[in-house]
Structure formats: C-alpha cells, structure tokens
Amino acid sequence: MCWVMPQTEEAIAHAKAAGVPIVVAINKIDLPGANTQRVMQQFSTLGILPATWGGETEFVEVSAITQQGIPDLIETLALQAEILELKANPNKAARGAIIEAELDSGRGPVATVLVKEGTLRVGDIVLCGKAYGRVRSLHDDRLRAVSEAGPSTPVEVSGLSDVPRAGDQLVVLKDLDKARDVAEKRARRIREASLAERVHVTLDNLFERLAEGKAAEIRVIVKADVQGSLEVLRKALGDMGTDEVSVSILHAAVGGINDSDVLLADASDAIIIGFHVVPESTARLLAEAQKVDIRLYNVIYRLQEDMRAALEDRLEPERRENVVGHAEVRQVFRISRFGNVAGCYVTDGRIGRNDLVRLIRDSVVIYEGRIAGLRRIKDDVREVQSGFECGINIEGYNDVKEGDIIEAYEILEIKRKLE
C-alpha cells in the first residue's frame, strides 16, 4: 500500500528549509491496494500540491520491483532540470559536493563526490573542507575504475589528506601548496569554532538576537500527541506573526521529539515545541550538546503567552508626543555668553530643562529644538511651573521675538501589544 511515512514528512521539512525543489516518486504502486490519490491528498495537507491538481510539484508513480514508471521519473527529472535551467559546463575545473566520506583501511580517506560542474579527472589537485590532495583513483556507482567524471556524476575519490565532512564543497586547484595552505587554515578555524560555544536562538534570548539583526523570524518545529492538537498549534502560532517578525513552522508532526527534529533545529536555528510529548533520551542529550531550545507544554495558552511575550519584546515601541506646557515670550535679552535669552511667562503646564521645544510665531512653527538654558530669577532651574516667569535660551537659535510662543513637549515610548 502507498502511504506517506514520518521520515518522508521530515524529508519534506528539510527540503523546504533548504529551499530545494521537490519531485515526488510514489513507490510500490505494484502492490494490491495501492492508492496514489490518497498519497497526493496527504502531500497536499503538507503543503506539497501535485501539478495535476493545479500545484507546482511533479508526482510520478513508480515501482522499484517491476521498474514501472522509472523512465517517466527520469524524463520528469530531466524536464525539471531544463525548466530550472540546471546547466553545467564540463569544460572547466571541476566543482562538486561531498555526499559522504569514510576512512578506508586499505585506501585511506575516501569521499563520495557529486560533480556539479566541470570534469573531475585522476591526477587533479582537489580541496574539500579541511582535506586536500591529488586524486589517486575514481570509482563510479558500480565500483568500476574511471578516469574522469562529468557534471551530475557521483564518483568515489581517493588520495585525500583527511576525511572531509558531508556537505563540504570540492574544488579543483592548480597548486598543491595553495590547496594545503587553505586546508590547514580551514582546519584551524574548525578547531576554534568547536571550542567556541554556538548560541542558538531561544525564547529567552530572542530579543537580543533580533536586536543584533541575527534573526527576522522565529523558526519552530512542532511535535504533538494527536493530529487535532497539531492543527490547533499550527493556527495559533501562524496567527502570531507581525510585520516585524514572523513565525515560520519548519516541521510539524505527531509523535515524540527525536534526533531528526533536533538536527533540523540545529541546522535551521529553530526552537522545538512539544505539546503533550517529551524528547527521546538520545534527542534530549543531543539537544543539550547542540544548545537547541526545547519547550514542552501541556496547555496551549501557556505556549501562546511565551510566544506572545517574545514577539512583543521585538515590537518597536509606539512613539507618542505629549505637550507639557507653553510659555509666552514677553521680552528678549541679549547676553554675550548665551546670545538672545527669552524672558517668558509660563501660561500653562510647565517648562522643563530637558524638554523638546518648538517656537511658534503667528500660529506657525518657526523652529524646533531643545532648551539650552532655563533660569528662574538668577538661578539655573530644572523646571518652571505655570504662573511663573523664567528665562529660556533655545539651543542653536537666536531669532526670538516678543509675542512668540514656546511650546514644550516630550516623546513617550509606549510598549506595544499584539492585537
């Protein structure tokens, strides 16, 4: 029978997080009771809509046993490559990606490489991560020795100085000494990075990370005990996004928190949210080692409160102007040290030394700035209340005239709340 398995859902989440196009091969269609329509329906609930239903994802029905549909799959992949303009030039230095690597007892470090562009040949000088060397031998997917490998060709490479990591990029260089130098520098950086603690985003440090510009969204992985709870959590989290920070659900599934969830969170800098579930023992240890934040909840409103608080800390405060007082200019004094000082009478409110002010003449704002000096009789004061006279010196402005109105105001920052 055909069915979408949990590992398939995890693969979809990883592909979406990496921004990789997806082609779905529905296997085992030779079995009695195979229902491809049900599989497509399941995929549609995961956000993967078949092209035959108006979506963008190609679905191909295949059987690995009978080989049914395999030519169609190859043709579909070729068509997708053409549509996406996935082209490669074989007549250049090779570039590729390390799929896997191991230390072989007889051949030393061996890496499986998928050539992306160019042609990789025996004798080429290669650099991949912290490893380098001259290609000693190449073997294809059937372990046959080959002399070269072109674009889209997987090939096993020997002759490396060290075991590279999966995902490292392989490049061909002309100078062995240069390859060695770069590899040694990378090895030092890897050692330094392993000693430095990697800090993932958490609900506790979210505000600091966003303030530093290191995150524009909260990425979450959601695991729940039943499908009903999962759908409620999806909607609750999706409704919390704002224009300034969004909530992105990378993966949501029923079941306990496993190693794959932690690895996805580690790679995507995400928070894991568990509802009525707990992490597996190995997943808990892995999360502690990788500093991945796991939040467990039994009631939805607790989760909403935590997420709401984290998002509200990110919201820019509302800036509101508050007029605190007015003063009428009744006489202007010229003082050599300070320039023109306005002899004023506070008509309402109060005038403060640290207030922002605007100078108004005939109901038109002439100047906006700050108070440079505020005096009452002969003393510098911090504030003058309504009904008292004072001397005001406006910072950076001297053209004050009798009859002008000085309006004092302050800017209040009011913490915003989510709607």
Residue pairs with C-beta under 8 A, 6 or more apart in sequence:
1 28
1 31
1 33
1 34
1 35
2 26
2 27
2 28
2 29
2 31
2 34
2 35
2 36
2 38
2 39
3 38
3 39
3 42
4 39
4 42
4 43
4 46
6 253
6 255
7 260
9 46
9 251
9 253
10 251
10 253
10 260
10 261
10 264
12 22
12 46
12 47
12 48
13 221
13 250
13 251
13 264
14 264
14 267
15 22
16 47
16 250
17 250
17 251
17 264
17 267
17 268
21 80
21 84
22 48
22 57
23 57
23 58
23 60
23 73
23 76
23 77
23 80
24 43
24 48
24 50
24 57
24 58
24 59
24 60
25 60
25 62
25 69
25 73
26 36
26 39
26 59
26 60
26 61
26 62
27 62
27 63
27 64
28 34
28 63
28 64
29 36
29 61
29 62
29 63
29 68
29 69
30 63
30 65
30 66
30 68
36 59
36 61
40 50
40 52
40 53
40 59
43 49
43 50
43 57
43 59
44 50
44 53
44 55
48 55
48 57
49 55
49 56
49 57
50 57
50 58
50 59
51 57
51 58
51 59
52 59
58 76
58 79
58 80
60 69
60 72
60 73
60 76
61 68
61 69
61 72
62 68
62 69
62 70
62 72
62 73
63 69
80 86
88 116
88 117
88 118
88 150
88 151
88 152
89 117
89 118
89 151
90 117
90 118
90 119
90 150
90 151
91 118
91 119
92 117
92 118
92 119
93 118
93 124
93 171
93 172
93 173
94 115
94 117
94 118
94 119
94 120
94 121
94 124
94 126
94 149
94 170
94 171
94 172
95 115
95 116
95 117
95 118
95 169
95 170
95 171
95 172
96 113
96 114
96 115
96 116
96 120
96 169
96 170
97 113
97 114
97 116
97 167
97 168
97 169
97 170
98 111
98 112
98 113
98 128
98 129
98 164
98 165
98 166
98 167
98 168
98 169
98 170
99 111
99 112
99 113
99 114
99 154
99 166
100 111
100 112
100 166
101 109
101 110
101 111
101 112
101 163
101 164
101 165
101 166
102 109
102 110
102 163
103 109
103 110
103 163
104 110
104 158
107 137
107 158
108 158
108 159
108 160
109 131
109 158
109 160
109 161
109 162
109 163
109 164
110 156
110 157
110 158
110 160
111 128
111 131
111 156
111 157
111 160
111 163
111 164
111 170
112 154
112 155
112 156
112 157
113 120
113 128
113 149
113 154
113 155
113 156
113 157
113 170
114 152
114 153
114 154
115 149
115 150
115 151
115 152
115 153
115 154
115 155
116 151
116 152
117 151
118 150
118 151
118 172
119 148
119 149
119 150
119 151
120 126
120 135
120 138
120 148
120 149
120 155
120 157
120 170
120 172
121 135
121 138
121 147
121 148
122 135
122 136
122 137
122 138
122 147
122 148
123 134
123 135
124 134
124 135
124 172
125 132
125 133
125 134
125 135
125 172
125 173
125 174
125 175
125 176
125 179
126 132
126 133
126 134
126 135
126 157
126 160
126 170
126 171
126 172
126 173
126 179
127 170
127 171
127 172
127 173
127 179
127 182
127 183
128 160
128 164
128 168
128 169
128 170
128 171
129 164
129 165
129 168
129 169
129 183
129 186
130 162
130 164
130 183
130 184
130 186
130 187
130 190
131 160
131 161
131 162
131 163
131 164
131 168
131 183
132 160
132 161
132 176
132 179
132 180
132 182
132 183
133 159
133 160
133 161
133 179
134 159
134 176
135 157
135 158
135 159
136 158
136 159
137 145
137 157
137 158
137 159
138 145
138 146
138 147
138 148
138 149
138 155
138 156
138 157
139 145
139 146
139 155
139 156
140 146
140 149
140 153
140 154
140 155
140 156
141 154
143 156
146 155
149 155
157 170
161 180
161 183
162 183
162 187
164 170
173 179
197 291
198 290
198 291
199 205
199 291
200 265
200 266
200 269
200 290
200 291
200 292
200 293
201 209
201 214
201 215
201 218
201 219
201 269
201 270
201 271
201 293
202 271
202 293
203 271
203 293
203 295
203 306
203 307
203 309
203 310
204 293
206 215
206 218
206 310
206 313
206 314
207 310
207 313
207 314
209 215
210 216
210 245
210 314
215 245
215 269
216 245
216 246
217 241
217 245
217 246
217 247
217 248
218 245
218 246
218 247
218 248
218 271
218 307
218 310
218 311
219 248
219 250
219 268
219 269
219 270
219 271
220 237
220 247
220 248
220 249
220 250
220 270
220 271
220 272
220 273
221 249
221 250
221 251
221 252
221 261
221 264
221 265
221 270
221 271
221 272
221 273
222 230
222 233
222 234
222 237
222 249
222 251
222 252
222 253
222 273
222 275
223 252
223 253
223 254
223 255
223 256
223 257
223 261
223 272
223 273
223 274
223 275
223 277
224 230
224 233
224 252
224 254
224 274
224 275
224 276
224 277
225 254
225 275
225 276
225 277
226 254
226 276
227 254
229 275
229 276
229 300
230 252
230 253
230 254
230 275
232 300
233 252
233 273
233 275
233 300
233 303
234 249
234 252
236 300
236 303
236 304
237 247
237 249
237 273
237 307
238 247
238 249
240 247
240 304
240 307
240 308
240 311
240 418
241 247
241 311
242 311
242 314
242 315
242 418
244 314
244 315
244 316
245 311
245 314
247 307
247 311
250 264
250 268
250 270
251 261
251 264
255 277
256 274
256 277
256 278
256 279
256 280
256 283
257 272
257 274
257 277
257 278
257 279
257 280
257 283
257 294
258 279
258 280
258 283
259 280
259 282
259 283
259 286
261 272
261 283
262 272
262 279
262 283
262 286
262 287
262 290
262 292
262 294
263 286
264 270
265 271
265 272
265 287
265 292
265 293
266 290
266 292
270 292
271 292
271 293
271 294
271 295
272 279
272 287
272 292
272 293
272 294
272 295
273 295
273 297
273 303
274 294
274 295
274 296
274 297
275 296
275 297
275 298
275 300
275 303
276 297
276 298
277 296
278 296
279 287
279 294
284 294
286 292
287 294
295 303
295 306
297 303
308 418
311 418
312 415
312 416
312 417
312 418
315 415
315 416
315 418
316 416
317 413
317 414
317 415
317 416
318 413
318 414
318 415
318 416
319 411
319 412
319 413
319 414
320 411
320 412
320 413
320 414
321 409
321 410
321 411
321 412
322 409
322 410
322 411
322 412
323 349
323 407
323 408
323 409
324 349
324 350
324 351
324 352
324 355
324 408
324 409
324 410
325 346
325 347
325 348
325 349
325 350
325 351
325 352
325 355
325 386
325 407
325 408
326 346
326 347
326 348
326 349
326 405
326 406
326 407
326 408
327 342
327 344
327 345
327 346
327 347
327 351
327 384
327 390
327 392
327 405
327 406
327 408
328 344
328 345
328 347
328 403
328 404
328 405
328 406
329 342
329 343
329 344
329 400
329 401
329 402
329 403
329 404
329 405
329 406
330 343
330 344
330 345
330 389
330 402
331 342
331 343
331 402
332 340
332 341
332 342
332 343
332 400
332 401
332 402
333 340
333 341
333 342
333 343
333 391
334 340
334 341
335 341
338 372
338 373
338 393
339 393
339 398
340 393
340 398
340 399
340 400
341 373
341 375
341 391
341 392
341 393
342 391
342 392
342 393
342 394
342 400
342 404
342 406
343 389
343 390
343 391
344 351
344 389
344 390
344 391
344 392
344 406
345 388
345 389
346 384
346 385
346 386
346 387
346 388
346 389
346 390
347 386
348 386
349 386
349 408
350 383
350 384
350 385
350 386
350 408
351 371
351 374
351 383
351 384
351 390
351 392
351 406
351 408
352 371
352 374
352 382
352 383
352 408
352 410
353 371
353 374
353 380
353 381
353 382
353 383
354 370
354 371
354 382
355 370
355 371
355 408
355 409
355 410
356 368
356 369
356 370
356 408
356 409
356 410
356 411
357 368
357 369
357 370
357 371
357 392
357 394
357 406
357 407
357 408
357 409
358 365
358 367
358 368
358 369
358 406
358 407
358 409
359 365
359 366
359 367
359 368
359 394
359 397
359 400
359 404
359 405
359 406
360 366
360 404
360 405
360 406
360 407
361 401
361 403
361 404
361 405
366 399
366 404
367 394
367 397
367 399
369 394
369 395
369 396
369 397
370 394
370 395
371 392
371 393
371 394
371 395
371 408
372 393
372 394
372 395
372 396
373 380
373 391
373 392
373 393
374 380
374 381
374 382
374 383
374 384
374 390
374 391
374 392
374 393
375 381
375 390
375 391
376 384
376 388
376 389
376 390
376 391
381 390
384 390
392 406
394 400
394 406
